[in-house]
Amino acid sequence: MFKKFGIILITTFALTLNVYAASDGELILKKNEPSQVKDCFEKLNRGTFAFNQALDGLIFKPVSSVYKKLPSPIKTGVSNSLDNLSNLVTIPNNILQGDFNLAGVNSGRFLINSTLGILGLVDVAEYVGMVEYEKEDYGQSLAKSGVGPGCYIVLPILGPSTARDTIASAANFLGGDAWYNVTVKNDTQYFSEVDYYSSRATSGIDFRAKNFDSIENLEKNSLDFYASVKSLYLQDRQQKILNFNKTVNTQDDSDWEEIQN
């Protein structure tokens, strides 16, 4: 009952803000300007960042280096499948943001790829002319409703985030992520929580492998790796909220395949 109330509250909050927030993209741009996001917990964030680096060196970097050597069809299939699952969060956020046409397209993509595409391994929808979708999440929905990012936060294992996005991610566990619902929240005979956490771990490895060289180069060439990652993440997040690919400020993040929240 509490979980249902929580997701209803978050959804209502987002929709209500959407009514009163300015529709001008410049206002959203200003609120999410990286220089405006305060690092309120920098000492703690740097400690968590160091922990994540150590964990990366022990687990993610070695595993992703092996993953990189897999045949391209296997890696492409894994990425396609993960992208297909992410639609289960993207679609409700399309609706929250009022993009009903896009929600319909993404629903069609999910149905086609989950069936004809063999659980998403093959992006059949692209072959039939359905354009590749942009991922959306509850943090982006709140941002587009006028909610500012708050303080910058580095989460253990999950990495860079903001106060807004950290709070918004709770919606995934309150019923906002259908994949979580059928694997962890509900006891089904087809899926288990192992499937959910395995997909999340694989997503992290896939991301690390795609950006392997970029991450290594950034660390090697940065005077302050923590500050570089923070700047890169906040700028990438700003662009995703506004759904454009323009490089913001002076940081060029074109080498990065994708930054997950």
C-alpha positions in Angstrom: 0.0 0.0 0.0 2.8 2.4 0.9 4.7 1.6 -2.3 1.6 2.4 -4.4 1.0 5.6 -2.5 4.7 6.5 -3.1 4.6 6.2 -6.8 1.3 8.0 -7.0 2.7 10.8 -5.0 5.8 11.1 -7.1 3.8 11.0 -10.3 1.3 13.6 -9.0 4.2 15.8 -7.9 5.8 15.7 -11.3 2.6 16.4 -13.2 1.6 19.3 -10.8 5.0 20.9 -11.2 4.7 20.5 -15.0 1.6 22.8 -14.9 3.4 25.6 -13.1 6.9 25.3 -14.4 8.1 27.5 -17.2 8.0 25.8 -20.6 11.0 27.7 -21.8 13.9 25.3 -22.3 16.3 28.1 -21.3 15.0 28.0 -17.8 15.6 24.2 -17.6 19.0 24.7 -19.1 19.9 27.3 -16.5 18.7 25.2 -13.6 20.8 22.2 -14.8 23.8 24.3 -15.8 26.8 22.2 -14.4 28.4 25.3 -12.8 25.1 25.8 -10.8 25.2 22.3 -9.3 26.8 22.6 -5.9 29.1 19.9 -4.6 27.7 20.1 -1.0 29.2 16.8 0.1 32.6 17.0 -1.7 34.6 15.3 1.0 32.2 12.4 1.3 31.8 12.3 -2.5 35.5 12.0 -3.0 35.7 9.2 -0.5 32.9 7.3 -2.3 34.6 8.1 -5.6 37.8 6.5 -4.4 35.9 3.5 -3.2 34.2 3.1 -6.6 37.6 3.5 -8.3 39.0 0.6 -6.2 35.9 -1.5 -7.0 36.3 -0.7 -10.7 40.0 -1.8 -10.6 39.1 -5.0 -8.8 35.9 -6.0 -10.7 34.5 -3.9 -13.5 37.7 -3.0 -15.4 39.0 -6.6 -15.6 35.6 -8.1 -16.5 34.9 -5.4 -19.1 38.3 -5.9 -20.7 37.3 -9.6 -21.2 33.8 -8.5 -22.4 35.4 -6.2 -25.0 37.0 -9.2 -26.7 33.7 -11.0 -27.2 32.5 -11.3 -30.9 30.6 -8.1 -32.0 27.3 -9.9 -32.6 27.3 -11.1 -29.0 28.0 -7.6 -27.6 25.5 -6.0 -29.9 22.8 -8.5 -28.8 23.5 -7.9 -25.2 23.3 -4.1 -25.7 20.1 -4.4 -27.7 18.5 -6.5 -25.0 19.5 -4.1 -22.2 18.1 -1.2 -24.3 14.9 -3.1 -24.8 14.5 -3.5 -21.0 15.2 0.2 -20.4 12.0 0.9 -22.4 10.0 -0.2 -19.4 11.2 2.9 -17.6 11.3 5.1 -20.7 7.7 4.6 -21.7 6.1 5.7 -18.4 8.4 8.8 -18.5 7.3 9.6 -22.0 3.8 9.7 -20.7 4.7 11.8 -17.7 6.4 14.3 -20.0 3.4 14.4 -22.3 5.2 12.7 -25.2 2.2 10.3 -25.9 3.2 9.7 -29.5 6.7 8.8 -28.5 5.3 6.5 -25.8 3.3 4.7 -28.4 6.4 4.3 -30.7 8.5 3.0 -27.8 5.7 0.6 -26.8 5.6 -0.7 -30.3 9.4 -1.0 -30.3 9.3 -3.0 -27.1 6.6 -5.4 -28.3 8.3 -6.0 -31.6 11.8 -6.5 -30.2 10.6 -8.6 -27.3 8.9 -11.1 -29.7 10.3 -11.0 -33.2 13.6 -9.7 -31.8 14.0 -12.7 -29.5 13.8 -10.8 -26.1 15.4 -7.8 -27.6 18.6 -9.4 -28.8 17.8 -8.1 -32.3 16.6 -4.6 -32.9 13.9 -5.6 -35.4 12.0 -2.4 -34.9 14.9 -0.4 -36.4 14.7 -2.5 -39.5 11.1 -1.8 -40.0 11.6 1.9 -39.8 10.9 2.7 -36.1 13.5 5.3 -35.1 15.9 4.6 -32.2 14.5 6.0 -29.0 16.1 8.3 -26.4 16.1 6.9 -22.9 14.1 8.7 -20.3 13.9 8.3 -16.5 12.1 9.8 -13.5 14.9 12.3 -12.8 14.6 13.7 -16.3 10.8 13.9 -15.9 11.2 15.9 -12.7 13.8 18.1 -14.3 11.5 18.9 -17.2 8.8 19.8 -14.7 11.1 22.4 -13.2 12.7 20.6 -10.3 16.4 21.6 -9.9 19.2 19.1 -9.5 20.1 19.9 -6.0 23.6 18.9 -4.8 25.9 16.6 -6.7 26.2 13.2 -5.2 28.4 10.2 -5.8 26.7 6.9 -5.0 28.5 3.7 -4.0 28.8 1.4 -7.0 26.2 3.4 -9.0 28.5 6.5 -9.4 27.6 10.1 -10.2 24.1 11.5 -9.5 22.3 14.5 -8.1 19.9 14.8 -5.1 17.0 15.1 -7.5 17.9 12.0 -9.5 18.7 10.0 -6.5 15.3 10.6 -5.0 13.6 10.1 -8.3 15.2 6.7 -8.8 13.2 5.5 -5.8 10.2 5.5 -8.2 11.8 2.4 -9.9 11.3 0.5 -6.7 7.9 1.9 -6.0 6.3 0.4 -9.0 7.8 2.6 -11.8 10.0 -0.1 -13.3 8.0 -3.0 -14.7 11.2 -5.1 -15.0 11.8 -4.7 -11.2 8.1 -5.5 -10.6 8.2 -8.9 -12.3 11.6 -10.0 -11.0 12.0 -8.6 -7.5 8.8 -7.2 -6.2 6.5 -10.0 -7.4 7.1 -13.7 -7.0 6.6 -15.1 -10.6 7.5 -18.5 -11.9 9.3 -17.0 -15.0 11.6 -14.5 -13.5 13.5 -14.0 -10.2 15.4 -11.2 -8.5 18.6 -12.8 -9.9 17.4 -11.8 -13.4 17.0 -8.1 -12.4 20.3 -7.7 -10.6 22.2 -9.7 -13.3 20.8 -7.3 -15.9 21.9 -4.3 -13.8 25.4 -5.7 -13.4 25.6 -6.5 -17.1 24.5 -3.0 -17.9 27.4 -1.6 -15.9 29.9 -3.9 -17.6 28.5 -3.1 -21.0 28.8 0.6 -20.3 32.4 0.2 -18.9 33.4 -1.8 -22.0 31.9 0.7 -24.4 33.8 3.6 -22.7 36.9 1.6 -21.8 39.4 3.7 -23.7 37.7 7.0 -23.0 37.7 6.4 -19.2 41.3 5.4 -19.3 42.3 8.4 -21.3 40.3 10.8 -19.1 41.9 9.4 -16.0 45.4 9.6 -17.5 45.1 13.1 -18.8 43.1 14.7 -15.9 44.8 16.7 -13.2 41.7 15.9 -11.0 39.9 12.8 -12.2 37.1 13.4 -9.8 36.4 16.9 -11.0 36.6 15.8 -14.7 34.1 13.0 -14.2 31.7 15.3 -12.3 31.9 17.9 -15.1 31.4 15.3 -17.8 28.5 13.7 -16.0 26.6 16.9 -15.3 27.0 18.2 -18.8 25.9 14.8 -20.3 22.9 14.9 -17.9 22.0 18.4 -19.0 22.0 17.4 -22.6 19.8 14.3 -22.0 17.3 16.4 -20.1 17.0 18.8 -23.0 17.3 16.0 -25.6 20.0 17.6 -27.7 23.5 16.6 -28.6 25.1 20.1 -28.4 28.3 20.2 -26.4 27.8 22.4 -23.4 30.6 24.7 -22.2 34.1 23.6 -23.1 34.0 19.9 -22.1 33.8 17.7 -25.1 32.1 14.4 -24.2 31.7 13.2 -27.7 34.0 10.2 -27.0 31.6 8.8 -24.4 29.2 6.2 -25.7 26.6 6.8 -22.9 26.5 7.9 -19.3 23.9 6.1 -17.3 22.1 7.6 -14.3 
